[in-house]
Amino acid sequence: MNNTHQFEFRSPQPVSLRATEAELPTVHVVDDDLHVRVALARLLGATGCYQVQAHSCAEDFLAAYNPDVNACLVLDVALPGLDGVGLAHRLQEGAHAVSIVFLSGCADVPMCADAMRRGAVDFLTKPVDAELLFSAVARAIEQDATLRALQVQQDLATARMATLTPREKEVLAHVAQGRMNKQIAGYLGTAEKTVKVHRARVMEKMRVRSVAELVRLMERGRVGSELR
């Protein structure tokens, strides 16, 4: 691999500055070319926006990766052993697929298309333009944070759903569809006052104060399928 890649450094405006380094998001740089790896790590580290960890291969990254930390991956496609696309595929199979910015020494259109299908934020060619890299990494970190927030909402909604009885889940399904207590009672073959009791318990257990809030929680948590 050519070791003469150059990187023009112009510091971007920090996306956000955290109080301590431990709170900064992490950028994992994975490239088997030592010079490229060191240059990228220094470039990204100098922004003050990120912690940077550099790895020479996919296996080293997997050993160091903490899925509980807001992070992104700057990933060379042509790695020895498990290559970049293969690593992306493995990460997709996990519970949390980290956001990826792919790097390549050539503008290979099919390779780029495959990488984007696997959820890549961007596909950059070497030598890497610093501004494009900064932009791609910022978007990858933001995407990762958004996905983590959605996962928290999903876990929260699922945990609250688990506290409902089978009958309360039935009532919840009807409430979420906008049906009134009398209609629900007719569907379930029970008294309206019984539905009111179940409905009140559902709202309490789901910790919402309105049907609109309940529907939003279910949508964010993607728990509708559990009611079928």
N, C-alpha and C positions, 0 to 999 in steps of 0.2 A: 504494500500500500504506500502511496506517495506521502512523505512526511513534510511536504512543503506548504501545506494549507495555511493561509494567512487569515487573520481575523481582525478587521478594523474595529477598534473599541471606541464606542461613544456611549457613555452611561445614560440609560433611559431614566425617565422620571419614575421613582419607586411607586409600585402599585399601592403598597401600604407598608409602613414600617411598624414592626412589632416591638414590644417592650424588651424582649430578650431573644437571643439567638435560638433558644430551644423552641420558641413559638413560631419561628419562620417556617414556611412550607419548604419541602425538600425537592430539589431537582436531582434526579439520578441521571448521570451521563454514562452511557454504555458504548464504548468504542475500543476496538482492539489496537488502534493506532495510538501509541503513547503520546506523541506530540499533539495530535488532535484532541485527545482526551484531556490532557493538561491545559491546553489552550481554551477549550470550552469551559472547563471547570473554573479557571481563573476569570474568564470573561463574565460568566454568570455570577460567580461569587463576588465580584467587584461591584455589582449593583447594590449590594446590601439588602436585597429583597428575599434572598433564598439561602438556605443551607444547601451545599452541593456535595454529593457523593459520587465519586468516579469509579467505574468498574471496567475491567478489561474484557469481560465476557458475560453472557446471559446468566450463566450459573452463579457467578459472583454476585450479580444483582439479586437473583432470587434468594441467595443466602442472607443478604443484608436488608432486603425490602421489608418494611413494616407497613402492612395494609391499613393500620389505624391512623397513619399520619397523612395529612394533606400533602400530596406530592404529584410530580409528573415525571415522565421518562423521556429523555433525549436519546434516541436509540438508532445506532447504525444498523442498516439493513444487513450488510454483508459481514456477519460475525462468524468466527470459527465455531464449530460445534452447533449448538442451537442458534439459528440465525434470528434476525430481528422479527421477521414475520412469524416465525415459529414461536418466539417468546410472546408476541402479542396474542397469538392463538391460545397459548397456555394460560396467560393472564385472564383472557376472556372466560375461560372455563372456571375460574375462581369466583369467590363471592364478590370481590371488588376488582374491576378491571381498571388499572391506573391509566390516566390520560397520556397519550404518546405523541411525541414529535419525532417523526422518522428522518434520518439522514442517509444520503446515498452519494456515492462518488459519481454517479451518472444519472441523467434524467430518464429513467426507464419507465415508460408510460404504463405498461401492464403491472409492473411492480408497484408503482405509485397507486394505481387503481385498487390493487389488492390490499395495500396498506390502508387506504381510506375506507375500504369496506370493513376493515377490522377496527374501525373507530378511531383512526389517527386524527389528531387535530390538524396536523400539517405534514407536508413532505418536502423537505429542503434538500437542495443539492450542495455538495462541497465544491469549492470553498464556501463556507456559510457566511451570508451577509448578517452582520451583527444585529441590525435593526429588525430584520425578518425573524431572527432567532428570538430576540427579546419579545416581540409581539406574539410569536407562536407559544413560547413558554408561559407568558402571562395568561393567554387564553386557555392553555392546558391546565394551569393551576386553578383558574376560575371554574373550568368545567369539572375538575375533580372535586372542588369544594361544593359545587351545586349537586353533584351526584351523591356526595356524602350526606348533604342535608336531606335529600330525598330519601336516602336509605334510613336516616333517623326517623323521618316521618312514617315510613313504611313499618319500621320496627315498632314504633309507638302505637300505631293503629292496630297492628297485628296483636300486640300485647294486650291492648284494651279489648279487642275482639275476643280474645281467649277467655275473658272473664264472663262473657255472656252465656246464658243457658241456650239450648237449642230453640226454645220458644222465643226467647228474646232476639235471637238472630233472625227468626222468621219475621218478627215484628219490625226489626231494623230494615230488612230488605224492602218491606212495604213502605215504611216511612221514607226511606231514601228515594222511592219512586213517587213521592208526593201524595200518597193516599191518606185520606182522613181516617180517624179512629173507627167510624161506622163502617167504612169500606173494608178496613183491615179485619174487623170483627166478622164481616160477611165472608171474606176469603178464608179465614181460619176457623169459622164455625164456632165462635165463642162470643161472650158478652162484651159490649163496648167498654164497660167499666174495667173489665179484665185487661183489655188492650191498653187502656189508659195507664194501668199499673205497670204493665210491661214496658210501655213506652217511656214512662218516667224513669224506670230502672235503666233502660238503655241509655238515655241521655245522661244519667248520673255516672254510669260505668264508663261511657265513652268520653265523659268530661267535656260535654258541649252544652251550650245554652240555646241553640236554635237548630232547626233542620238544615239551614244553609251551612252552618258551621259543621254539622255532622257530615253533610255531603262532601264538603271540601276536605275534611279529614280522610274520608274514605277514598276520594280521588287521589290525594297525595300519597296515601298509604297503599293504594292499589289493592284494596281488600275485597272488592266487589265479587270476585270469583269465589271467595270463601262462603258467600251466602247462597250459592247455588246448590 
